[in-house]
Amino acid sequence: MSYLQKLRALSMVSSSILADYNFSLVPVLYRRIGSSPAASNPRFYRTKKAPQTEECETSGGISTRVSKNGQRISRATRKEAQAALLEYLHSTRGIQFMDAESMSRNSPIFLEKLLGSVEHEGDVARSITRFLRYHPINEFEPFFESVGLQPAEYNAFLPRNLMFLSDDDLLLENYHVLCNYGIERNKIGKIYKEASQIFQYDYGVLLSKLKAYEELGLSQATVVKFVVCSPYLLVGGVDDGFAQVLEKLKNIGFESSWVEEQLTDGNSYYWKQILGLLFWFKQMGCCNEKLADLISQHPDFLFEDSGSKSLSLIGLLLKMGSSMNQICSVFLQFPQIRAGKFVSNMRLCLLFFNEIDMGVQEIGYLFRSHPLLLGSCTLKKTNSLLSTLNVGKKRLCQFILENPEELKNWKLGTKVRPLPEAEEVIRSKQQKTQFLLKLGLEENSSEMKKALKVFRGKGAELQERFDCIVSAGIDEKDVYNMILVSPQILNQTKDIIEEKLYFLVNNLGYPVSSLVNFPSYLCYTARRVTLRFSMYSWLKEQGAVDPMLALSTILACSENTFLRQHVNRHPRGMEVWQNLKREIYSDSIASPAH
C-alpha cells in the first residue's frame, strides 16, 4: 500500500477531523495556482475562476460546504485534497513531514483554490496529484496561511522571484527555531507580520536571542508568551524597556509570571510605553506601596493598549488644569471600570459640554472637581438630552454647574425626566400671564397658551415695552388691540421700539396713529423699510405712484408684488431699485431692526 493510500485510509478516523471545524474561510479571490513568475510552462496558467467562500450545510449527517457558485465540497473531498497536498509537499517537494502536514491542514483558503482547479467528480486525490505534477504551486502561500496569516496580510510578504520554500533556507531555519522553542505554529504568522526581519537571521542568532531573555530569569514558557505578544523583542539586543518594566514590577512585588498572566493572545505590547506610564505614576507621587495596590486592583492601567488609555487620561486631566496630586487621587479612587471606558466617558462628557456651549473655565472646573463622576457616566446624546430635559443650552449649563451629580441620571439606560422650571422662569411666566389677563385673555385658554409661546423675554419686560408704545401717543386700548393682532411686536427691546417709532414719524413722515391699523410695522427690519420707502419716495418724485399710500401697502406685500405694482411702472424703476438695494444692503445702516 502506497503512502498516499495509507493516508486515505486513516483520514476518516484521524484526529485531524476535529480541526476541520476551525477553518476560517474568507470571501476573497486569490492568485491562480501556478501564477508565480518562476513558472514558465504555459500550462501552469488557468482561466478557471477560483471558488468563492463556502457556506456549511448538513444533510443526512454528512457535512458539506457550498461555495457561492453553488458547488458542493464535502468533508471527505477536503480530506482527500489535504492528503494529496501533504504527499506532494512531503514526498515530491521534500518538505519536512511536520511542516507539510501543518501546511496541508491549516491552509483552507489555498486548498479551496486548489480544488477549484480540478474536477470534484471521481478520484479527487488522483486529480490533484496529476494537477500538481504539471502545475507547481507557490509554496509560500500555504506556508504563510498555515502560520496564521490571511492572504490579504501575507501577499506583501510573498517573494517575487521564489516559489519553493527550500529556496529560502533561513526562513525555514528560523521558523524551526521558533517551533522547537515551543511557539505554536499558528502564532508565528503574527511574529512574521510584526518582525519579519528575524526570519533572515543567520544560523544560531535567533536561538541566542531567545536564550538571552532566559538569562533575565524568565522560564522558556514565559519567554514564548512575551515573544508572541511583543515580537519586536527579538529585534536587536535584549529590549531595555522590557527589562526595566520587569525589574520595576518585581521591586514592588509582581513576578514575571504575574505579568505573563495579564497578557492577552493576539494583542501587542510596547514596553517602553508601559515604562513611561510607570514613570508618570512616580511623578504623581505614588509610592511603591500605593503603586502596588493600584496595579493589583487595576492591571489594565498598564496593559490595556500598553498603557495608552491611562496616558490619555493623564494628558486630558493635565489639559483641564488638574495637579499631579489630583490626578494621583483619581487613579487611587478609580471605580471598577476599565481605563479605556473611563477615558471614553470623559470624552463624551467633554463633547456634551462643548455642544451645549459651556465655557472653557466651567468645563475645566467640572473636570477638576468631579473627574470620577465624569468618567463613570456614559451620557446620552446631546440632542436627546436637550429634548427630553425640555431646556435650553444656557439653562442646562447653569443647572449642571449647580448640580453636577445629576449627570449620573442622564446616562444610557436611564429614564430622563424634564428639569423643573427655575424660580426665575416661573416668576416670569406669572408676570406674562398677568399681563395677558389685562389684555382680556382668559386664564388657561388656548389663546393664552398661544400668546405665552409667542412672547419672548421676561414677563416684566412686556409691560415696559407696552408702556413705551403708549408713551408715543397711542391710547392703551388701541395698544391692547395692536398686541392682540400682532403679539410679536413686544418681542423687541424697548430701545428698538423707540428707534422704529422715531424713524416712522421723523423719517417716513407718518403719524404714530398709523400703527393702530398696521402694528406689524414694528416687526420689519430697518433695511426693508428703508429700501421700500426710498424707492417709494423716488417714484413719488417721478409722479409714478399715489403719494398717499398706506404703510401696509408699501411694506406688507412681497418683493415681487412691490416690483410689479410699483417699481415697474417707471422705465428706470428697476435700475434705481437695484442701485438702492445694493447701497442699503452693503452698508452698515444704523438700524433699529433685528
Secondary structure, 3 states (H helix, E strand, C coil): CCHHHHHHHHHCCCHHHHHHHHCCCCCCCCCCCCCCCCCCCHHHCCCCCCCCCEEEEEECCEEEEEECCCCEEEHHHHHHHHHHHHHHHHHHCCCCHHHHHHHHHCCHHHHHHHHCCCCCCCCHHHHHHHHHHHCCCCCHHHHHHHCCCCHHHHHHHCCCCCCCHHHCHHHHHHHHHHHHHCCCHHHHHHHHHHCHHHHHCCCCHHHHHHHHHHCCCCCHHHHHHHHHHCHHHHCCCCCHHHHHHHHHHHHCCCCHHHHHHHCCCCCCCCHHHHHHHHHHHHHCCCCHHHHHHHHHHCCHHHHHHHHHHHHHHHHHHHHCCCCHHHHHHHHHCCCCCCHHHHHHHHHHHHHHHHHCCCCHHHHHHHHHHCHHHHHHCCECCHHHHHHHHCCCHHHHHHHHHHCHHHHHHHECCCCCCCCCCCHHHHHHHHHHHHHHHHCCCCCCCHHHHHHHHHCCCCHHHHHHHHHHHHHCCCCHHHHHHHHHHCHHHHHCCHHHHHHHHHHHHHHCCCCHHHHCCCHHHHHCCHHHHHHHHHHHHHHHHCCCCCCCCCHHHHHCCCHHHHHHHCHHHCCCHHHHHHHHHHHHHHCCCCCCCC
